[in-house]
Amino acid sequence: MNKIYQPLFDNNNPPADVFFGHEVFLPNTTTPSHSHPWGQLQIINGGILELKAEDKRFLSPSQYAVWVPAGIKHESFMRRSLNYCSMNITHPLASPLPNYPCLLEVSPIMEAIINDLKARRLTVAESEQDKRLIRVLLDQVYQAKEHEQFLPTSNDKLLKPILNELERNPMSEKTLKDWAQILHTTERTLARHCQDKLGMSFTEWRQRRKFLYSLHLLRKGSSVKEVALTLGYHQASPFITLFKRHAQCTPEQYRQRFFANSE
């Protein structure tokens, strides 16, 4: 049974120009469609945040934060337990950030400051020291590298069955050639649809899906070698290369960080 989460703050009375909300979400928690008069950066640890805004679906591992501008209706779903922090930014401080939903990379400095704020359950900076800390964090957010969607989706009639199967079974070994035969089309047509509708190749999309699934396996306690074999790699090194490209750390470093934060 899904659990419904209601936002903490009154839309008509923001407590500060920049303020924070901290939650530990239980599995299968949803937030109904809503919007804020301020922009919101949603940062998570220990899981994957699924968020829908402007008919786009965002899947955000902890290496990315979801930016939702003011006034944009959005809803989210947490399949598994995760630690959550919202950084809420009012106008005009939010004006340098994109006016559309997107993913922003979480830098080590951002992560360290957010972890400190979360540990202290700080909502509003009161001391001069904390106000300086928030200014550094805000500057890091302004400089964060932008991504449109980590794992885009599409209702394209040719792509939808492919994406649905890979969602259910990230280890599927069907090639684009296999799918072309199943769907009675050509490999070239499917490749073009991937680039046009997803903005990336079929291989890139599948690797990103495997990366997201690897986070789940590592959090369950699987070893790096076990995860690599589960995902179809004959040895760990190609998996480690894939993981580092998206996470900026090794799978073992991710495992250690996750279990350290869980204690």
C-alpha positions in Angstrom: 0.0 0.0 0.0 1.4 3.4 -1.0 2.1 6.0 1.7 1.1 9.6 0.9 3.5 12.4 1.9 2.2 16.0 2.3 4.7 18.9 1.9 5.9 20.5 5.1 5.8 24.2 4.2 2.9 26.7 3.8 3.1 28.1 0.2 2.0 31.5 1.5 4.6 31.8 4.2 8.1 30.6 3.3 10.3 30.7 6.4 13.4 32.2 4.6 14.9 33.1 1.2 16.6 29.6 1.3 15.2 26.9 3.6 15.4 23.1 3.9 13.2 20.2 4.5 14.5 16.8 5.7 12.7 13.5 5.6 13.4 9.7 5.7 10.9 8.2 3.3 9.6 4.7 3.7 9.3 2.4 0.7 6.4 3.1 -1.7 5.9 6.7 -0.6 4.2 9.1 -3.1 3.8 12.8 -3.1 0.6 14.0 -4.9 0.9 16.5 -7.7 1.6 20.0 -6.3 3.7 23.1 -6.9 5.4 25.8 -4.9 5.9 29.6 -5.3 9.6 28.8 -4.8 12.1 26.7 -6.7 13.1 23.4 -5.2 16.2 21.2 -5.4 15.4 17.7 -4.3 18.5 15.7 -3.1 18.4 12.1 -2.0 20.7 9.5 -0.4 20.4 5.8 -0.5 17.9 5.2 -3.3 16.5 6.6 -6.5 13.9 9.4 -6.7 11.3 9.1 -9.4 9.7 12.4 -10.2 7.3 13.5 -12.9 7.1 17.2 -14.0 5.9 18.7 -17.3 5.1 15.3 -18.7 8.8 14.3 -18.2 9.9 11.5 -15.9 13.1 11.9 -14.0 15.0 9.0 -12.4 17.6 10.5 -10.0 20.3 8.5 -8.2 22.1 10.3 -5.4 24.8 11.7 -7.7 22.1 14.0 -9.1 19.5 16.4 -7.7 16.2 17.2 -9.3 15.6 21.0 -9.9 11.9 22.0 -10.1 11.3 25.7 -10.8 8.6 27.7 -9.0 5.1 27.1 -10.2 5.8 23.8 -11.9 3.5 21.0 -10.9 5.3 17.8 -10.0 4.7 14.5 -8.2 7.2 11.8 -7.0 7.4 8.2 -6.0 10.0 6.5 -3.8 10.1 2.7 -4.3 12.6 2.1 -1.5 13.5 3.8 1.7 15.7 6.9 1.2 17.0 10.0 3.0 15.6 13.2 1.4 16.5 16.8 1.6 14.8 19.7 -0.2 16.6 23.0 -0.8 13.9 25.6 -1.4 15.1 28.8 -3.1 12.8 31.8 -3.4 12.9 34.6 -6.1 15.2 36.3 -7.0 17.9 33.9 -5.7 16.4 31.2 -7.9 16.6 33.3 -11.1 20.1 32.1 -12.2 18.8 28.5 -12.3 17.0 26.9 -15.2 13.3 27.8 -15.7 12.5 24.2 -16.5 12.9 20.9 -14.6 16.3 19.2 -14.9 18.9 17.2 -13.1 21.9 19.0 -11.6 25.1 17.1 -10.6 25.8 17.0 -6.9 29.4 18.0 -6.3 31.4 16.7 -3.3 31.1 20.1 -1.6 27.3 20.2 -2.1 27.1 16.7 -0.7 29.2 17.5 2.4 27.2 20.6 3.2 23.8 18.9 2.7 25.0 16.0 5.0 25.9 18.5 7.6 22.6 20.3 7.4 20.7 17.0 7.4 22.6 15.7 10.5 21.6 18.9 12.4 18.1 19.0 10.9 18.7 22.6 10.0 15.7 24.3 8.2 16.8 27.9 8.3 20.3 29.4 8.8 20.3 31.5 11.9 24.0 31.9 12.8 26.4 33.9 10.6 28.5 30.7 10.2 25.5 28.8 8.8 24.5 31.8 6.5 28.0 31.7 5.0 27.7 27.9 4.6 24.4 28.4 2.7 26.0 31.0 0.4 28.7 28.5 -0.5 26.1 25.8 -1.2 24.0 28.2 -3.3 27.1 29.1 -5.3 27.8 25.4 -5.9 24.2 24.9 -7.1 24.6 27.8 -9.5 27.7 26.1 -11.0 26.3 22.6 -11.1 26.4 20.8 -14.4 22.9 20.3 -15.9 21.4 17.2 -17.4 17.9 17.1 -18.9 17.0 13.5 -17.8 19.2 10.7 -16.6 16.9 8.0 -18.0 14.4 9.6 -20.5 11.3 7.7 -21.5 9.0 7.8 -24.5 5.6 6.6 -25.6 6.8 6.1 -29.1 5.1 2.9 -30.3 8.4 1.3 -31.4 10.4 2.2 -28.3 7.8 1.7 -25.6 7.9 -2.2 -25.6 11.8 -2.0 -25.5 11.9 0.4 -22.6 9.2 -1.5 -20.7 11.1 -4.7 -20.9 14.4 -3.1 -19.8 12.6 -1.5 -16.9 11.4 -4.9 -15.8 14.6 -6.8 -16.7 17.7 -4.6 -16.9 19.7 -7.7 -17.7 17.9 -8.3 -21.0 20.4 -9.3 -23.7 18.2 -8.5 -26.7 20.1 -6.4 -29.2 18.6 -3.7 -31.4 18.8 -6.2 -34.2 16.7 -8.6 -32.1 14.1 -5.9 -31.4 13.9 -4.9 -35.0 12.9 -8.5 -35.9 10.4 -8.6 -33.0 8.8 -5.3 -34.0 9.0 -5.9 -37.8 11.1 -2.9 -38.5 14.8 -2.2 -39.2 17.7 -1.7 -36.9 18.4 1.6 -38.5 14.8 2.8 -37.9 15.0 1.9 -34.2 18.4 3.5 -33.8 17.0 6.7 -35.3 14.0 6.6 -33.0 16.3 6.2 -30.0 18.3 9.3 -30.9 15.2 11.4 -31.8 13.0 10.4 -28.8 15.6 9.6 -26.1 18.5 11.8 -27.1 20.9 8.9 -26.9 21.7 5.5 -28.4 20.0 2.2 -27.4 23.4 1.1 -25.9 23.7 4.2 -23.8 20.1 4.0 -22.5 20.6 0.3 -21.6 23.9 1.1 -19.8 22.2 3.8 -17.7 19.4 1.4 -16.8 22.0 -1.1 -15.7 23.8 1.6 -13.6 20.5 2.4 -11.8 19.9 -1.3 -11.1 23.5 -1.7 -9.9 22.8 0.9 -7.2 20.0 -1.3 -5.9 22.1 -4.4 -5.9 25.0 -2.7 -4.1 22.7 -1.3 -1.4 21.3 -4.9 -0.9 24.9 -5.9 0.0 26.0 -7.6 -3.2 29.8 -7.5 -3.8 31.1 -5.6 -6.8 32.0 -8.8 -8.6 28.5 -10.2 -7.9 26.9 -7.1 -9.4 29.1 -7.2 -12.4 28.2 -10.8 -13.1 24.5 -10.2 -12.5 24.6 -7.4 -15.1 26.2 -9.7 -17.7 29.8 -8.6 -17.5 32.4 -11.4 -17.5 34.7 -9.4 -15.2 34.4 -6.4 -12.8 36.5 -3.9 -14.7 34.0 -2.9 -17.4 31.3 -2.5 -14.8 33.6 -0.3 -12.6 34.3 1.9 -15.6 30.6 2.3 -16.3 29.9 3.0 -12.7 32.6 5.6 -12.3 31.4 7.4 -15.5 28.0 8.1 -13.8 28.8 8.2 -10.1 32.3 9.8 -10.0 33.3 7.1 -7.6 33.9 3.3 -7.7 31.2 0.8 -6.8 33.1 -0.2 -3.7 33.3 3.5 -2.6 29.6 3.8 -3.1 28.9 0.7 -1.1 31.1 1.9 1.8 29.5 5.4 1.8 26.0 3.9 1.7 26.5 1.6 4.7 28.4 4.3 6.6 25.4 6.6 6.2 23.0 3.9 7.2 24.6 3.3 10.6 
